[in-house]
Amino acid sequence: MAIILTIEDDETTAQEIVTELGNHGFTVEWARNGRDGLARALSGHYDLITLDRMLPLVDGLTIVSTLREKNIDTPVLMISALSDVDERIDGLRAGGDDYLVKPFASEEMAARVEVLLRRRNRAGRQTQLRVADLELDLVGRQARRGDSVLDLLPTEFRLLEYMMRNSAQIITRTMLFESVWGYHFDPGTNIIDVHIARLRRKVDVPGLSPLIHTVRGSGYTLDEYR
């Protein structure tokens, strides 16, 4: 059964999370502050982390961004009383996989945990993706095009992984919002356009056949034959 790390300074909220996830059969460890939580999370042996946005000593954004910089891809469910769209975007851009606003229903929190774990388990069955001369190493967290290693940020890596898993298909903005950023609504920003543009500059360098294509009015596709 999965081992989950809960990083939460509010004891009442922490006990609610620990109890609910324990009732679902998970083993849950609790870190009371950001410094302790980061130290534990860096071990990389947890299957998932629930992470409060506002923490003493080290804040939640710093924790998740540090994990991604260290290429630790443990799924992170961010939990916060900060409900503004910009706050959610900051959490997801930092490397969070989903965002839950306080106060929350325990059943919804557990359901989101289960979804993230299922997503991780499906991804774990495949260790390498390839489209034309583009390769993605899911274990080493490295992307290559031909003989060149691509320097990808964590969000760019997740975006490329999703597009490669769905290569030759039209990928809508809604699909990207839900699967890469964890949104179930359109935040009304150009976040997808910005990340697609950055990813395209790294993947489709001059002299190579373009792989990332815009499908006008529909979305995007990653395809060597388009």
Secondary structure as the mmCIF struct_conf table of DSSP 4:
data_model
#
loop_
_struct_conf.conf_type_id
_struct_conf.id
_struct_conf.beg_label_comp_id
_struct_conf.beg_label_asym_id
_struct_conf.beg_label_seq_id
_struct_conf.end_label_comp_id
_struct_conf.end_label_asym_id
_struct_conf.end_label_seq_id
STRN STRN1 ILE A 3 ILE A 7
BEND BEND1 ASP A 9 ASP A 9
HELX_RH_AL_P HELX_RH_AL_P1 GLU A 11 ASN A 23
TURN_TY1_P TURN_TY1_P1 HIS A 24 GLY A 25
STRN STRN2 THR A 27 ALA A 31
BEND BEND2 ARG A 32 ASN A 33
HELX_RH_AL_P HELX_RH_AL_P2 GLY A 34 ALA A 41
TURN_TY1_P TURN_TY1_P2 LEU A 42 SER A 43
BEND BEND3 ASP A 47 ASP A 47
STRN STRN3 LEU A 48 ASP A 52
BEND BEND4 ARG A 53 MET A 54
BEND BEND5 PRO A 56 VAL A 58
HELX_RH_AL_P HELX_RH_AL_P3 GLY A 60 GLU A 69
TURN_TY1_P TURN_TY1_P3 LYS A 70 ASN A 71
STRN STRN4 VAL A 76 SER A 80
BEND BEND6 ALA A 81 ALA A 81
BEND BEND7 ASP A 84 ASP A 84
HELX_RH_AL_P HELX_RH_AL_P4 VAL A 85 ARG A 93
TURN_TY1_P TURN_TY1_P4 ALA A 94 GLY A 95
BEND BEND8 ASP A 97 ASP A 97
STRN STRN5 ASP A 98 VAL A 101
BEND BEND9 LYS A 102 PRO A 103
HELX_RH_AL_P HELX_RH_AL_P5 SER A 106 GLY A 124
TURN_TY1_P TURN_TY1_P5 ARG A 125 ARG A 125
STRN STRN6 GLN A 128 VAL A 131
TURN_TY1_P TURN_TY1_P6 ALA A 132 ASP A 133
STRN STRN7 LEU A 134 ASP A 137
TURN_TY1_P TURN_TY1_P7 LEU A 138 ARG A 141
STRN STRN8 GLN A 142 ARG A 145
TURN_TY1_P TURN_TY1_P8 GLY A 146 ASP A 147
STRN STRN9 SER A 148 LEU A 150
HELX_RH_AL_P HELX_RH_AL_P6 PRO A 154 ARG A 165
TURN_TY1_P TURN_TY1_P9 ASN A 166 ALA A 168
BEND BEND10 GLN A 169 GLN A 169
STRN STRN10 ILE A 171 ILE A 171
HELX_RH_AL_P HELX_RH_AL_P7 ARG A 173 SER A 179
TURN_TY1_P TURN_TY1_P10 VAL A 180 VAL A 180
BEND BEND11 TRP A 181 TRP A 181
BEND BEND12 HIS A 184 PHE A 185
BEND BEND13 GLY A 188 ASN A 190
HELX_RH_AL_P HELX_RH_AL_P8 ILE A 191 VAL A 203
BEND BEND14 ASP A 204 ASP A 204
TURN_TY1_P TURN_TY1_P11 PRO A 206 GLY A 207
BEND BEND15 LEU A 208 LEU A 208
STRN STRN11 ILE A 212 VAL A 215
TURN_TY1_P TURN_TY1_P12 ARG A 216 SER A 218
STRN STRN12 GLY A 219 LEU A 222
BEND BEND16 GLU A 224 GLU A 224
#
